[in-house]
């Protein structure tokens, strides 16, 4: 059985909790220590109950709070060599664990499969996590889908899937042109339509949960993201959950 929840998802900070039996990992921490503690408490969790922190990449909305949390509670941190290079001077050597794309590992009761993605970071990874039978696919920062991403996320039982922007809203929105180009580019973030296309390429037969994640507050709306994914799943938009920037996402169970 897998349980997962979100501390918050978006450009102002990210944190995803995944729990299997006695193991609970936090994927990314883009919040201050005080905010992280408050958001964990909202989900009935103490920082001392965390087993480890996994980090997808070095951008501040994913990495910004990792060092303080890990130092305060003596948590091990797992990330690629490129990502850990941004934390090397802030953590004890014993806390730093290098992981590699396509090199699965076991962390307590959780089996973790890292995989590489196209994003404008030094060595970004995303993850599939499971208990040996059930699988949760996590994809939050990626500019385009690839056959390898599709292979990793196919036949998952739950998906935490980036729907960053609506293309028309991004192009007409307040961002300067260089930022529009970056966000909408092949190493930026998935639009609703791109995320829906990716979802259409996957085997849905085992899916219990689909969560729209990392929504832009300026270039998207929850309903647009839900409608794009629901059209592929042939379900009502309300059946697609949304990980909110402020409220996160309550615990979901995959069984």
Residue pairs with C-beta under 8 A, 6 or more apart in sequence:
1 20
1 21
1 131
1 134
1 253
1 254
1 255
2 18
2 19
2 20
2 129
2 130
2 131
2 134
2 136
2 157
2 158
2 253
2 254
2 255
3 17
3 18
3 19
3 20
3 251
3 252
3 253
3 254
4 16
4 17
4 18
4 19
4 136
4 158
4 160
4 251
4 252
4 254
5 16
5 17
5 43
5 248
5 249
5 250
5 251
5 252
6 15
6 16
6 17
6 160
6 211
6 213
6 243
6 244
6 248
6 249
7 13
7 14
7 15
7 16
7 17
7 26
7 29
7 31
7 36
7 39
7 40
7 43
7 248
8 14
8 15
8 30
8 31
8 39
8 243
8 244
8 245
8 246
8 247
8 248
9 16
9 140
9 213
9 214
9 215
9 243
9 244
9 245
9 248
9 249
10 61
10 214
10 215
10 216
10 217
10 244
10 245
11 61
11 214
11 216
11 217
11 245
12 30
12 61
12 217
12 245
13 30
13 31
13 35
13 61
13 64
13 65
13 245
14 28
14 29
14 30
14 61
14 62
14 140
14 214
15 26
15 27
15 28
15 29
15 30
15 31
15 36
15 39
15 65
15 248
16 26
16 27
16 28
16 138
16 140
16 160
16 243
17 24
17 25
17 26
17 27
17 40
17 43
17 45
18 24
18 25
18 27
18 110
18 129
18 136
19 25
20 108
20 109
20 110
20 129
20 130
20 131
21 108
21 109
21 131
22 108
22 109
23 51
23 107
23 108
23 109
23 110
24 45
24 49
24 50
24 51
25 50
25 51
25 52
25 53
25 54
25 107
25 110
25 112
25 129
26 50
26 52
26 53
26 54
26 69
27 53
27 54
27 55
27 56
27 127
27 138
28 53
28 54
28 55
28 56
28 62
28 63
28 66
28 140
29 36
29 53
29 55
29 62
29 63
29 64
29 65
29 66
29 69
30 60
30 61
30 62
30 63
30 64
30 65
31 39
31 64
31 65
32 64
32 65
32 68
33 65
33 68
33 69
33 72
35 65
36 47
36 65
36 69
37 47
39 248
40 46
40 47
42 248
43 248
43 250
43 251
47 69
47 72
47 73
47 75
48 73
50 73
50 75
51 75
51 76
51 107
51 108
52 75
52 76
52 77
52 78
52 97
52 107
53 66
53 69
53 70
53 75
53 76
53 77
53 78
54 77
54 78
54 79
54 99
54 112
54 127
55 62
55 63
55 66
55 77
55 78
55 79
55 83
55 84
55 87
56 62
56 79
56 83
56 124
56 125
56 126
56 127
56 140
56 141
57 63
57 80
57 83
57 119
57 121
57 122
57 123
57 124
57 125
57 141
58 82
58 83
58 85
58 86
58 121
58 122
59 121
59 141
62 140
62 141
63 83
63 86
63 87
66 77
66 87
67 87
67 90
67 91
69 75
70 76
70 77
70 91
70 95
71 90
71 91
74 95
75 95
76 95
76 96
76 97
77 84
77 87
77 91
77 95
77 96
77 97
78 97
78 99
78 107
78 112
79 87
79 97
79 98
79 99
79 125
80 98
80 99
80 100
80 101
80 114
80 122
80 123
80 124
80 125
81 98
81 100
81 123
82 121
82 122
82 123
82 124
83 121
83 122
83 123
83 124
83 125
84 96
84 98
85 122
86 122
87 96
88 96
99 105
99 112
99 114
99 125
100 114
101 114
101 115
101 116
101 125
102 113
102 114
102 115
102 116
103 114
104 111
104 112
104 113
104 114
105 111
105 112
106 112
109 131
110 129
110 130
110 131
111 129
111 130
111 131
111 132
112 127
112 128
112 129
113 127
113 128
113 129
113 130
113 152
114 125
114 126
114 127
115 125
115 126
115 127
115 128
115 148
115 149
115 152
116 123
116 124
116 125
116 148
117 124
117 125
117 126
117 139
117 141
117 142
117 146
117 149
118 142
118 143
118 144
118 146
118 186
118 187
119 141
119 142
119 143
119 187
119 188
120 143
120 182
120 187
120 188
121 141
124 141
124 142
126 138
126 139
126 140
126 141
126 142
126 149
126 152
127 137
127 138
128 135
128 136
128 137
128 138
128 152
128 153
128 156
129 135
129 136
129 138
130 136
134 157
134 158
134 254
134 255
135 155
135 156
135 157
135 158
136 156
136 157
136 158
136 159
136 160
136 254
137 152
137 153
137 156
137 158
137 159
137 160
137 161
138 160
139 149
139 153
139 159
139 160
139 161
139 162
139 190
139 198
140 160
140 162
140 213
140 214
141 162
141 189
141 214
142 149
142 162
142 189
142 190
143 185
143 186
143 187
143 188
143 189
143 190
144 186
144 187
144 190
144 194
145 190
145 194
145 197
145 198
145 201
149 198
150 198
150 201
150 202
153 159
153 198
153 202
154 201
154 202
154 203
155 202
155 203
155 205
155 206
156 202
156 206
156 207
157 206
157 207
157 208
157 209
157 254
158 207
158 208
158 209
158 210
158 211
158 252
158 254
159 199
159 202
159 207
159 209
159 210
159 211
160 211
160 213
160 243
161 190
161 195
161 198
161 199
161 210
161 211
161 212
161 213
161 229
162 189
162 190
162 195
162 213
162 214
163 190
163 191
163 192
163 195
163 212
163 213
163 214
163 215
163 220
163 225
163 228
163 229
164 183
164 188
164 189
164 190
164 191
164 214
164 215
164 216
164 219
164 220
165 183
165 184
165 189
165 191
165 192
165 215
165 216
165 219
165 220
166 191
166 192
166 219
166 220
166 221
166 224
166 225
167 184
167 191
167 192
167 193
169 218
169 219
169 220
169 221
169 224
170 180
170 183
170 184
170 191
170 216
170 219
171 180
171 184
173 180
173 218
173 219
174 218
175 183
175 218
175 219
182 188
183 189
183 216
183 219
184 191
189 214
189 216
190 198
192 220
192 224
192 225
192 227
192 228
192 229
193 228
195 212
195 225
195 228
195 229
196 228
196 229
196 231
196 232
199 210
199 229
199 232
199 233
200 232
204 233
207 233
208 254
208 255
209 241
209 252
209 254
210 229
210 233
210 240
210 241
211 240
211 241
211 242
211 243
211 249
211 252
212 222
212 225
212 226
212 229
212 240
212 241
212 242
212 243
213 242
213 243
214 243
215 221
215 222
215 225
215 242
215 243
215 245
217 245
222 242
222 244
223 237
225 240
225 242
226 237
226 238
226 240
226 242
227 237
229 240
230 236
230 237
230 239
230 240
233 239
233 240
241 249
241 252
242 249
243 249
